[in-house]
Amino acid sequence: MKMRNQDLASVLFADQSVGATVRVVAETLLARILSQEYAVDERLPSERTLAGELGVARNTVREALDVLENQGVIRRRAGSGSFVTGLTQAEDIDASDVAAETSPLDLQVMRGILEPEIIRLAIVNMSPREIEALGEVLSSMEAVSTDAGDFARLEDEFHRMIARGTGNPLITACYDLVIAARRQAFRAALNRRYLTPRRIQDCQRHYNTLFNTITARDIESAVEFTKLLLIEEQKLLMQED
């Protein structure tokens, strides 16, 4: 079911947890995208530039970009900036509703089904260049020391690149929905509570190990390690309960 452009903002910003200033910035950027001031595949101005132009803090711009990225309007590329993706995902009410209604347990069950198979297919199909690009995202992850939000965004990009590496567009689309569900309010709460600097360091080591199994094309080790990472996240959910 597709939406008219004039109805789009009401769906994008239905989340009442979004602050008023962040909402205004996100709506401003969305309006520019709808008017094609920022065209599809065009790079948005930097966070610093937008903050100065709109008279808000850089963190406010970053949160507004999070809102747009969560709905598929833009996509961050590690080290390159934010790019307009169009409104295909954002116009799809059903996909947005599914992400919003997915519980933490539902999400964990789906990840348990998808991720071991995704890693297996990715190791078979990823090109050396794709593995190199994945390594670049890992390097960005390893440069994060305290910012839970930055680390979580890079973590999502790491998983998204592995999904793309399968060469299966349907798997990629399914995993984009998983990422949208991962970005619901409950995950932000988990990040604030558990993604401490020490845990970020632990995660960095885990992802480094996973990357090494991908580089070695070691399917069995990669699948088993993926399952272990999922178990660790399950333990966090149990603690939250």
C-alpha positions in Angstrom: 0.0 0.0 0.0 1.6 3.3 -1.1 1.1 6.7 0.4 0.7 10.1 -1.0 3.6 12.4 -0.2 1.5 14.7 2.0 0.6 11.8 4.3 4.2 10.6 4.6 5.4 12.7 7.5 2.5 11.5 9.7 3.8 8.0 9.4 7.5 8.8 9.6 7.1 10.8 12.8 4.4 8.8 14.6 6.9 7.8 17.3 6.1 10.0 20.2 9.5 9.5 21.7 11.0 11.8 19.1 11.7 15.2 20.6 10.1 18.3 19.2 13.3 19.9 17.9 14.4 16.7 16.4 11.0 16.3 14.7 11.2 19.8 13.2 14.7 19.1 11.8 13.6 15.7 10.4 10.5 17.2 8.8 12.6 20.0 7.3 15.0 17.5 5.7 12.1 15.3 4.6 10.5 18.3 2.9 13.7 19.1 1.0 13.9 15.5 -0.1 10.2 15.5 -1.2 10.9 18.7 -3.2 14.0 17.1 -4.7 16.2 19.8 -3.3 18.1 16.7 -2.2 17.8 14.2 -5.0 17.9 10.4 -4.9 21.5 9.2 -4.4 22.6 12.7 -3.5 24.8 13.2 -0.5 23.3 15.4 2.2 25.3 18.2 3.7 27.5 17.2 6.7 26.0 17.2 10.2 28.1 20.2 11.1 26.8 22.1 8.1 23.2 21.3 8.7 23.5 22.1 12.4 24.9 25.6 11.5 22.3 26.2 8.8 19.3 25.1 11.0 20.6 26.7 14.2 20.5 23.5 16.3 23.1 21.3 18.0 24.9 18.7 16.0 23.4 15.9 18.1 20.0 17.1 17.2 20.8 16.8 13.5 22.2 13.3 14.1 19.0 12.2 15.8 16.9 13.6 13.0 19.0 11.7 10.5 18.4 8.6 12.6 14.7 9.1 12.2 15.0 9.3 8.4 17.4 6.4 8.2 15.2 4.2 10.3 12.4 4.8 7.7 14.6 4.1 4.7 14.6 7.7 3.4 18.4 8.0 3.7 21.3 5.6 4.2 24.5 6.3 6.1 27.7 5.1 4.4 30.6 4.7 6.8 33.2 7.4 6.2 31.1 8.9 3.3 28.1 10.6 4.9 24.3 10.3 4.4 22.6 9.7 1.0 19.0 10.0 -0.1 17.6 6.5 -1.0 14.2 7.6 -2.1 10.9 6.8 -0.5 10.3 3.2 -1.4 10.6 1.9 2.1 9.1 4.9 3.8 6.0 4.8 1.6 5.3 1.2 2.5 3.0 1.4 5.5 2.9 -2.3 6.1 6.7 -2.6 6.4 6.8 0.3 8.8 4.0 -1.2 10.9 5.7 -4.6 11.0 8.9 -3.0 12.4 7.0 -0.9 14.9 5.0 -3.9 16.2 7.9 -6.4 16.4 8.7 -7.3 20.0 12.2 -7.9 21.3 11.5 -11.7 21.4 10.0 -11.7 17.9 13.1 -9.9 16.6 15.5 -12.3 18.3 13.6 -15.3 16.9 13.8 -13.8 13.3 17.5 -13.0 13.7 18.2 -16.6 14.9 16.5 -17.8 11.7 18.2 -15.4 9.3 21.7 -14.6 10.4 23.3 -18.0 10.5 22.1 -18.7 6.9 23.0 -15.1 5.8 26.6 -15.5 7.1 26.9 -18.9 5.3 25.7 -17.5 1.9 27.8 -14.3 2.3 31.0 -16.3 2.8 30.2 -18.3 -0.4 29.3 -15.2 -2.5 31.1 -12.1 -1.2 33.8 -10.7 -3.5 37.2 -9.7 -2.2 36.1 -6.0 -2.7 33.0 -6.5 -0.6 35.0 -8.2 2.2 37.4 -5.2 2.0 34.5 -2.8 2.4 33.3 -4.8 5.3 36.7 -4.5 6.9 36.5 -0.7 6.5 33.2 -0.6 8.5 34.8 -2.8 11.1 37.7 -0.3 11.4 35.2 2.5 12.0 33.5 0.3 14.7 36.9 -0.2 16.3 37.5 3.5 16.4 34.4 4.1 18.6 35.1 4.1 22.3 32.2 5.5 24.2 29.3 6.6 21.8 26.7 3.8 22.0 24.6 5.3 19.2 27.5 5.5 16.8 28.5 2.0 17.5 25.0 0.7 17.1 24.7 2.4 13.7 28.0 0.9 12.5 26.9 -2.5 13.8 23.8 -2.3 11.7 25.8 -1.3 8.7 28.2 -4.3 9.3 25.2 -6.7 9.3 23.6 -5.0 6.3 26.7 -5.4 4.2 26.9 -9.1 5.1 23.3 -9.5 4.0 24.1 -7.7 0.7 27.0 -10.0 0.3 24.7 -13.0 -0.1 23.8 -11.7 -3.5 20.1 -12.3 -2.8 18.0 -9.1 -3.0 15.1 -10.7 -1.1 17.4 -11.6 1.8 18.8 -8.0 1.8 15.2 -6.6 1.8 14.2 -8.9 4.7 17.3 -7.9 6.7 16.6 -4.2 6.1 13.3 -4.8 7.9 15.1 -6.6 10.7 17.4 -3.5 11.1 14.3 -1.2 11.1 12.9 -3.4 13.9 16.2 -3.3 15.8 16.0 0.5 15.9 12.8 0.6 17.8 12.7 2.3 21.3 13.5 -0.9 23.2 16.9 -1.2 21.5 17.8 2.4 22.3 17.0 1.6 26.0 19.2 -1.5 25.9 22.0 0.5 24.3 21.9 3.1 27.1 21.8 0.4 29.8 24.3 -2.1 28.4 26.4 -0.7 25.6 29.0 0.6 28.0 32.6 1.4 26.9 33.7 -1.9 28.3 31.0 -3.8 26.4 31.8 -1.8 23.2 35.4 -3.2 23.5 34.0 -6.7 23.9 31.8 -6.3 20.9 34.7 -5.0 18.9 36.7 -8.1 19.7 33.7 -10.3 18.8 33.2 -8.6 15.4 36.9 -8.8 14.7 36.8 -12.6 15.2 33.7 -12.8 13.0 35.4 -10.8 10.3 38.4 -13.1 10.4 36.2 -16.1 9.9 34.7 -14.4 6.8 38.1 -13.5 5.4 39.2 -17.1 5.9 36.0 -18.3 4.2 35.5 -20.5 7.3 31.7 -21.2 7.1 31.4 -23.5 10.0 33.3 -21.2 12.5 31.4 -18.1 11.2 28.0 -19.8 11.6 28.8 -21.0 15.1 30.2 -17.6 16.2 27.1 -15.9 14.8 25.0 -18.1 17.0 27.1 -17.3 20.0 26.7 -13.6 19.4 22.9 -14.1 19.2 23.0 -16.0 22.5 24.8 -13.0 24.1 22.1 -10.6 23.0 19.4 -13.0 24.2 21.1 -12.9 27.7 20.8 -9.1 27.6 17.1 -9.3 26.8 16.6 -11.7 29.7 18.3 -9.3 32.0 16.1 -6.5 30.8 13.0 -8.7 31.7 
